[in-house]
Amino acid sequence: MSAQFQDVTLVHTSDVHLGSGYHCDEYLEKIVDVVQLSDVNGLLIAGDLFDHKEVSQQMVIDTFKKLGETNKPTVILPGNHDTLLTDSNFEFHLPSNIHILLKPEGESVLLADIGVNVWGKPVYDHTPAFRPLGETPNQTQGVWNIFMAHGMVVDSLENNLRSSPITIGDLTQADCDYVALGHVHAFRQILAGETIAYYPGTPSGIYEKTLIKVTFAAPKRVSVTRIDL
Ligand SMILES: [Mn+2]
Protein backbone atom coordinates (compact mmCIF):
# COMPACT_ATOMS: atom_id res chain seq x y z
CA MET A 1 0.00 0.00 0.00
CA SER A 2 1.28 3.44 -0.80
CA ALA A 3 1.81 6.11 1.82
CA GLN A 4 -1.20 8.20 2.76
CA PHE A 5 -1.53 11.89 2.05
CA GLN A 6 -2.12 13.46 5.46
CA ASP A 7 -1.76 16.63 7.53
CA VAL A 8 1.72 16.99 8.95
CA THR A 9 3.79 19.54 10.88
CA LEU A 10 7.57 19.63 10.75
CA VAL A 11 10.23 21.69 12.46
CA HIS A 12 12.73 23.15 9.98
CA THR A 13 16.08 24.30 11.32
CA SER A 14 19.62 24.72 10.01
CA ASP A 15 23.00 26.21 10.90
CA VAL A 16 23.11 24.94 14.47
CA HIS A 17 26.94 24.86 14.28
CA LEU A 18 27.39 22.53 17.24
CA GLY A 19 30.96 22.61 18.47
CA SER A 20 31.70 26.20 17.57
CA GLY A 21 32.83 28.47 20.36
CA TYR A 22 30.75 31.23 18.86
CA HIS A 23 27.39 29.54 19.14
CA CYS A 24 25.83 27.97 22.20
CA ASP A 25 25.45 24.23 22.07
CA GLU A 26 22.50 24.12 24.47
CA TYR A 27 20.30 25.28 21.62
CA LEU A 28 20.08 21.71 20.41
CA GLU A 29 17.95 21.11 23.49
CA LYS A 30 15.75 24.05 22.59
CA ILE A 31 15.19 22.56 19.14
CA VAL A 32 14.38 19.19 20.63
CA ASP A 33 11.90 20.83 23.03
CA VAL A 34 9.96 22.17 20.05
CA VAL A 35 10.16 18.86 18.20
CA GLN A 36 8.74 17.12 21.27
CA LEU A 37 5.53 19.17 21.11
CA SER A 38 2.57 16.93 20.44
CA ASP A 39 1.60 18.66 17.20
CA VAL A 40 5.05 18.19 15.62
CA ASN A 41 5.63 15.11 13.46
CA GLY A 42 9.28 15.41 12.49
CA LEU A 43 12.44 17.47 12.05
CA LEU A 44 14.41 18.77 9.07
CA ILE A 45 17.99 19.98 9.59
CA ALA A 46 19.06 21.76 6.41
CA GLY A 47 22.80 21.78 6.92
CA ASP A 48 25.59 22.84 9.26
CA LEU A 49 24.46 20.80 12.23
CA PHE A 50 28.10 20.50 13.28
CA ASP A 51 30.52 23.38 12.93
CA HIS A 52 33.60 21.39 11.98
CA LYS A 53 35.11 17.94 11.79
CA GLU A 54 37.00 17.99 15.07
CA VAL A 55 34.02 18.15 17.42
CA SER A 56 34.38 15.71 20.29
CA GLN A 57 33.13 12.16 19.98
CA GLN A 58 31.06 12.84 23.10
CA MET A 59 29.30 15.72 21.36
CA VAL A 60 28.47 13.49 18.41
CA ILE A 61 27.14 10.81 20.76
CA ASP A 62 25.08 13.32 22.77
CA THR A 63 23.68 14.98 19.65
CA PHE A 64 22.39 11.81 18.03
CA LYS A 65 21.14 10.54 21.40
CA LYS A 66 19.04 13.68 21.90
CA LEU A 67 17.74 13.62 18.33
CA GLY A 68 17.00 9.91 18.70
CA GLU A 69 15.01 10.38 21.88
CA THR A 70 12.36 12.40 20.05
CA ASN A 71 11.38 9.22 18.21
CA LYS A 72 10.22 11.49 15.39
CA PRO A 73 11.54 11.20 11.84
CA THR A 74 14.57 13.47 11.48
CA VAL A 75 16.27 14.20 8.16
CA ILE A 76 19.73 15.76 8.11
CA LEU A 77 21.26 17.30 4.99
CA PRO A 78 25.01 17.93 5.37
CA GLY A 79 26.01 21.54 4.73
CA ASN A 80 29.43 22.97 3.96
CA HIS A 81 30.43 22.79 7.64
CA ASP A 82 29.32 19.17 8.07
CA THR A 83 32.63 17.69 6.92
CA LEU A 84 32.33 15.34 9.87
CA LEU A 85 29.24 13.73 8.32
CA THR A 86 30.48 13.65 4.73
CA ASP A 87 33.89 12.19 5.64
CA SER A 88 34.14 8.66 4.31
CA ASN A 89 35.53 7.59 7.70
CA PHE A 90 32.41 8.72 9.55
CA GLU A 91 30.70 5.72 11.07
CA PHE A 92 27.99 5.97 13.65
CA HIS A 93 25.15 3.73 14.65
CA LEU A 94 22.28 6.15 14.19
CA PRO A 95 18.97 5.87 16.04
CA SER A 96 16.35 4.48 13.65
CA ASN A 97 14.45 7.78 13.35
CA ILE A 98 17.48 9.66 11.95
CA HIS A 99 18.26 9.80 8.23
CA ILE A 100 21.32 11.54 6.80
CA LEU A 101 21.23 12.32 3.07
CA LEU A 102 24.76 11.40 1.96
CA LYS A 103 24.67 10.46 -1.73
CA PRO A 104 26.66 13.09 -3.68
CA GLU A 105 24.18 12.97 -6.59
CA GLY A 106 21.23 13.60 -4.26
CA GLU A 107 19.05 11.21 -2.31
CA SER A 108 15.45 10.84 -1.17
CA VAL A 109 14.02 9.39 1.98
CA LEU A 110 10.36 8.39 2.14
CA LEU A 111 8.90 8.90 5.61
CA ALA A 112 5.88 6.71 4.95
CA ASP A 113 4.49 6.95 8.49
CA ILE A 114 3.90 10.68 8.13
CA GLY A 115 3.40 10.82 4.36
CA VAL A 116 6.48 12.87 3.48
CA ASN A 117 9.23 12.42 0.91
CA VAL A 118 12.41 14.45 1.46
CA TRP A 119 15.12 14.96 -1.16
CA GLY A 120 18.44 16.74 -0.87
CA LYS A 121 21.94 16.91 -2.29
CA PRO A 122 24.63 17.18 0.41
CA VAL A 123 27.49 19.66 0.15
CA TYR A 124 30.73 17.88 -0.73
CA ASP A 125 32.16 20.62 -2.93
CA HIS A 126 31.38 24.09 -1.59
CA THR A 127 32.26 25.97 -4.78
CA PRO A 128 30.33 28.04 -7.36
CA ALA A 129 30.11 24.87 -9.49
CA PHE A 130 28.02 22.94 -6.97
CA ARG A 131 24.26 23.30 -7.47
CA PRO A 132 22.28 22.24 -4.38
CA LEU A 133 19.03 22.26 -6.42
CA GLY A 134 20.48 20.83 -9.61
CA GLU A 135 18.87 17.73 -11.16
CA THR A 136 15.96 17.43 -8.77
CA PRO A 137 13.66 14.39 -8.87
CA ASN A 138 10.04 14.12 -9.93
CA GLN A 139 7.34 14.24 -7.28
CA THR A 140 6.41 11.14 -5.35
CA GLN A 141 2.64 10.82 -5.62
CA GLY A 142 0.37 10.78 -2.58
CA VAL A 143 2.80 12.35 -0.13
CA TRP A 144 4.20 15.81 0.63
CA ASN A 145 7.37 16.46 -1.34
CA ILE A 146 10.11 18.48 0.32
CA PHE A 147 13.46 19.53 -1.07
CA MET A 148 16.31 20.47 1.25
CA ALA A 149 19.10 22.69 -0.04
CA HIS A 150 22.10 24.22 1.72
CA GLY A 151 23.49 27.16 -0.20
CA MET A 152 23.19 30.80 -1.18
CA VAL A 153 20.19 32.04 -3.13
CA VAL A 154 21.36 34.18 -6.07
CA ASP A 155 19.47 35.94 -8.85
CA SER A 156 21.35 34.11 -11.58
CA LEU A 157 24.63 32.35 -12.32
CA GLU A 158 25.88 35.21 -14.46
CA ASN A 159 29.09 36.50 -12.87
CA ASN A 160 28.28 34.42 -9.79
CA LEU A 161 31.12 34.03 -7.31
CA ARG A 162 29.07 32.51 -4.47
CA SER A 163 29.62 28.90 -3.54
CA SER A 164 26.72 26.42 -3.62
CA PRO A 165 24.44 28.80 -5.55
CA ILE A 166 20.68 28.29 -5.63
CA THR A 167 19.14 30.42 -8.36
CA ILE A 168 15.68 31.93 -8.29
CA GLY A 169 15.12 29.87 -11.44
CA ASP A 170 16.08 26.66 -9.59
CA LEU A 171 13.54 27.54 -6.91
CA THR A 172 10.80 28.53 -9.34
CA GLN A 173 11.18 25.20 -11.12
CA ALA A 174 11.36 23.12 -7.94
CA ASP A 175 8.56 20.56 -8.26
CA CYS A 176 7.77 20.21 -4.57
CA ASP A 177 5.56 21.53 -1.77
CA TYR A 178 8.32 23.20 0.26
CA VAL A 179 12.02 23.99 -0.02
CA ALA A 180 13.83 23.82 3.31
CA LEU A 181 16.86 26.06 2.87
CA GLY A 182 19.94 26.46 5.03
CA HIS A 183 23.21 28.46 5.07
CA VAL A 184 21.98 32.02 5.70
CA HIS A 185 21.83 32.82 9.41
CA ALA A 186 18.62 34.83 9.26
CA PHE A 187 14.94 33.96 8.95
CA ARG A 188 14.03 34.75 5.36
CA GLN A 189 11.31 33.91 2.87
CA ILE A 190 12.49 33.59 -0.71
CA LEU A 191 9.97 34.61 -3.36
CA ALA A 192 10.25 32.45 -6.48
CA GLY A 193 7.11 31.83 -8.51
CA GLU A 194 4.69 29.54 -6.71
CA THR A 195 7.43 27.83 -4.72
CA ILE A 196 7.42 28.12 -0.94
CA ALA A 197 11.02 28.44 0.24
CA TYR A 198 12.44 29.64 3.55
CA TYR A 199 15.68 30.01 5.41
CA PRO A 200 14.83 29.31 9.08
CA GLY A 201 17.69 31.38 10.46
CA THR A 202 19.94 29.94 13.11
CA PRO A 203 18.75 28.65 16.49
CA SER A 204 22.02 29.40 18.23
CA GLY A 205 23.56 32.65 17.05
CA ILE A 206 24.21 35.76 19.09
CA TYR A 207 21.50 37.74 17.31
CA GLU A 208 17.95 36.50 16.56
CA LYS A 209 17.46 32.82 17.30
CA THR A 210 14.76 31.36 15.12
CA LEU A 211 13.43 28.21 13.57
CA ILE A 212 10.36 27.28 11.55
CA LYS A 213 7.30 25.17 12.10
CA VAL A 214 5.80 24.29 8.73
CA THR A 215 2.37 22.70 8.46
CA PHE A 216 1.14 20.81 5.41
CA ALA A 217 -2.64 20.50 5.33
CA ALA A 218 -4.52 18.47 2.74
CA PRO A 219 -5.29 19.03 -0.04
CA LYS A 220 -2.45 21.49 -0.77
CA ARG A 221 -2.00 24.17 1.87
CA VAL A 222 1.39 24.97 3.39
CA SER A 223 1.74 27.42 6.25
CA VAL A 224 4.93 28.59 7.88
CA THR A 225 5.33 29.84 11.43
CA ARG A 226 8.50 31.54 12.66
CA ILE A 227 9.47 30.45 16.16
CA ASP A 228 11.69 32.74 18.23
CA LEU A 229 13.72 30.80 20.75
MN1 LIG B 1 26.64 26.81 5.56
Residues whose N, C-alpha, C, O or C-beta is under 5 A from the ligand:
A	BS01	MN	D48 G79 N80 H81 H183
